[in-house]
Amino acid sequence: MSWETSLKSSDKELLLETRNLSWFVNKKKILKEINFSHYRGERWVIIGDNDSGKTSFINLLSGLQKTTVGKIYCKFEKKEK
C-alpha cells in the first residue's frame, strides 16, 4: 500500500509515519527499525531510559539528523535518506 493510499483509506487522517527507521553513529546502532504512525487528534509521549534514543528519534523526525535506513513520511512532505 502506498503512502497516498494509506492516507485516503483510513478514517483518521495520518499525519506522520516512520517505516523501518534506523540510525547509526560510528557503526553503533542508536535506533533500530522504528515503525510509528501518528494520526490527527492523537497524543503521544516518548519515554525511556537515559541514552535510549528519545532525543535522537525527535531529531530525525524534525530533520535535524538524517536517517541511516528507513523512511519518514509526513502529510505534506516525504523525507528519505
Helices and strands as residue ranges (DSSP letters): H 3-9, E 14-25, E 28-39, H 54-62, E 69-74, E 77-79
